[in-house]
Amino acid sequence: MTISRKERDDQRRREEILKSALSIFATQGFHGTTMAQISQESQYPLGTIYKYFSSKKQIYHDLVMERVHRLGQIFFEISTRKELSAREKLRECFFAKASFYRLNSDFIRIYISERSTIDAVVVPKLNEKVNRMHEKEIALFQKIFEQGGESEFKPYPAREMAMLFSEMTHAVAWAAIFGNDKESGENIESRDDNHIANSDIRDINNITNNTTRDHGTNKDDIDKAGSHEDALKNRLDMIFEMLMSGIATR
C-alpha cells in the first residue's frame, strides 16, 4: 500500500522522537527524563512531540511495544521458512534473539532494569501486553517443537521444551550484551536499530561488518572486533548444542 508524503514525514518524525527519547532514557533513566529533554535532543518543539505522543508514558509504551512486536515478527518469519527443519528454526531464533538484544542493547537494559517500577506503577497495562506477547513467543516455539516431533526431539511435552527454550534464549541474549561491552567496547546501539526490522534475518556475524563500516575503524580494530564476534558465535553455538543435547534426538 502506497503512503502519502505527509504520512512518510509523520512516520519519520515519530521515529526520530522515539530514537531521541531512547537516548535520554539510556542516560537519565525513565523517571529522570523530561519531555523538555526529549524536545531538546530531538530538536522538535514540545508542541510537535505532543502531536505524536500524549505523554512520556506513551513514548515509553511505544518504544517497548514496537520492539516487542519487531522481535515477534522476526521469530514468525523464521518459523514460516519451509526449507528449515525444526531444529534449524530454533537455531535461527536463538541467534536472532542474541543479535536483536545486542542491536537494541540500551533499550533492553532500560526495560529490564526498570520494568518492576515502570510496568507495575507507571504503565501497568504495558506489563500485561508484554506478557501476552511472551505467551505468543512460547506458543510459536511450541509449534516448532511439535513440527519436529519425535523425529527431531525427545518425547518431552512441547510446551515445557518451548518454555525452557524461551528462558534460555533470553538469558544467553542478555549475557551477550555484557560480553559485548567487556570484549569489544563497541556500542552497537549507535547503529540505526531499524536494520533488524527487515525480513532478511541476519546472522550475528554480520554485526561486525555493519559496525566497523559505520564507525570507520582501522584494520586492527576490524580484526579485534571480528575475533570477538567469532568468539561470541562459537559460544552461542556451544550453548545451543548443549541445550539441544538434552532435548534433541540427533
Secondary structure, DSSP 8 states (H G I E B T S, - for coil): ----HHHHHHHHHHHHHHHHHHHHHHHHHHHH--HHHHHHHHT--HHHHHHH-SSHHHHHHHHHHHHHHHHHHHHHHHHT-TTS-HHHHHHHHHHHHHHHHHHTHHHHHHHHHHHHHIIIIISHHHHHHHHHHHHHHHHHHHHHHHHHHHHHB-SS-HHHHHHHHHHHHHHHHHHHHHHHHHHT---GGGS-GGGGGSSS---TTHHHHHHHHHHT--HHHHHHHHHHHHHHHHHHHHHHHHHHHHHB--
